[in-house]
Amino acid sequence: MTCDLPASSPLAKLLRRNRTWQGPDAKARLRILRNAKSVAIVGASPNPARSSYFVSTYLLSSSPYRVYFVNPRATEILGHPVYPDLASLPEVPDVVDVFRRGSDVPEVMDDALAVGAKTVWVQLGIWNEEAAYYGESKGLTVVMDRCIKIEHARFHGGLHLLGFDTGQITSRRTLR
């Protein structure tokens, strides 16, 4: 699906049911997150209201990753420099986290391949099945329609119902 539809629309729900591409299972996603040392956020925004900003804040404060921001229109996000493209990064990122429209994903995959990245992680709500098949055919590991922040928190015991880090490892409530 390359058009932008509200996720709650009936057409979007129907199209989700007709998906044929399957990404990595939970164990494979955990392996990706455990093995990664660096994450490049393509489409990072300096706007605190954007989901890329929220995810960036989480990754910087709650993960061991070296986080790089990629956006040709910004110069600084959260006190870190912003790079115009993946080729400008000081290292090849282990994971390229994509916050762009579904129609832009093939171009990001080409850029990731050009710099030698191995994993492209396309954020929650973004879907381009043709791009997923294309990326895999070129040797990329592709994760799509999943939030790297939610997955990291889920695997590391910090996921609250609302997506916030509670700092609590157990699901059992403490008595007061």
N, C-alpha and C positions, 0 to 999 in steps of 0.2 A: 504494500500500500504506500503510495508516494504522495497522496493528497493529505492535507491537514484537516482532520475532522475532530470535533469535540469527542473526547473519549467516552462520554456517556450517551452519545447519540445512538439510535437504533442501528444505523448503517455501520458505525464503528464496531458495535457489538457483533453484528453479523459477520463482518470481515474478520474479526478476531477468531471467530469459530472456524473460519475457512483457511486458517493459516496452515501451511504444510512444513515450513522450516522449524526445526527444533534446535534450540541452542544447548549449551553445556548444562548438565544436570547440577544439582546443588554441590555434590562432592567436587566436581570439576571447577565450579565457580570458587569454592573455598580454596582449592589448590592455586587458582589464578591469584587470588588475593594474598595468600600466604607467600607465594614466590615473588610477587611484585615488590620492587624497591622504589619505583618512581611512577607517577601518574601525571599525564598531560591532560588538562581540561580544555578541550577545544570548544569554543563558544562561551568561555568564561565571561561573566559579567560583573562590573563593579557595582551594579545595582543591588542593594540588599534585599529587594523584593523578589529577585529572580532565584529560581531553584539552584542554578549553578553556583550562586554566591553562598547559599545555605550549605550545599554539598562541599564547597571549597572550605568553608569555615570548619565543618566537621572533620574533613580529611587532614587539615592542618593541625587541629587540636587533639584528635582522637585516633590518629593512625601513625604508623612509622614511615609513611611514604614521603619521598621528596615530591612536592607538588609544583607543577609548572602550569602557568596560565597562557592560553593561546587565544588571542583576539586582535585582529589588525587595527581595531579602532580604540583600544585602551592602552595605557602606559603602565598603570599600577593597579593591583587588586590586593587588598588586605596587606599592604606594605611590601608586596612582592612584585618583581618586574613582570611585565606581560610581553610575550613574544608574538610577532606577527604571524608566524606559521610554525609547523612542526620542524621544518628544516633549520630554524634559527635556535632551537633548544640546545643547551650545553651538553646534553646526552640523549641517547635514544631512550624514550620512555618505555617502560615495561607494559603499561596500559595506556591507551588513548581513550579517554572518556569523552563522549560526544554529546554536546548540548546544541544540536543544530536540527533543522527540519529534516524529515525523512528523505526528502529529495536531495539534500546535501550530503547524505551519508556516503554514496559512492566516491565522491571527490575526497572526502576525509580518508576513506579506505585507501585510495591511491596515494595520498600524502603519507599515510602510515606505512604503506609498503615501501615507498621511496626512501624513508629514513631508516627502515629496518625494524619497525615495531612489530611485535608478535600478536598483540591482543587489541581489539577494538571493542570497547564497551559502550553500547548505545543506550542512553538513559531511558528511564521509565516513560512510557507514553509515546516513544518514537519508534516507528516500525517501517522498515523497507526490506521486504523479503528478498527481492532481487539482489539488493546490495549484500545481504547476508550470504546468499549462495555465491555471489561473486567473490566476496572476501575469503570465504572458505576455500574456493577453488584456487585462490592465489596463496594459500597457506596460512591465512590469518585465523586466529581463534576469535570468534565473534560471539559476543553476548549482547542481546538486544531486548529492549523493553524491560530493563531491570535497572534499579537505582544502586549505584556502587555504595552509597552511604548506607542505604537500608540493608544491603547484603553484608557489608562489613560489620555493621552493628548487630545484625542477626547472628552472625557467626562468632561474635566476640561478647555476647551477653549483654549488650547495652541497648536493646531495642524496646522501646515503650510503644504502646498502642498508637500514639500520635507521631511516632518516629523520632522522639527525643531520647537522648542518652540519659538514663536514670542513674547510672552508676551502680545499679543493683544487678547482681549476677543471677540470683534465684528468681523464680516466678512466684514463690511463696511470699505473701505479705508478712511483714514483721508486726507483732503485736505491740501496742503502746500502752 
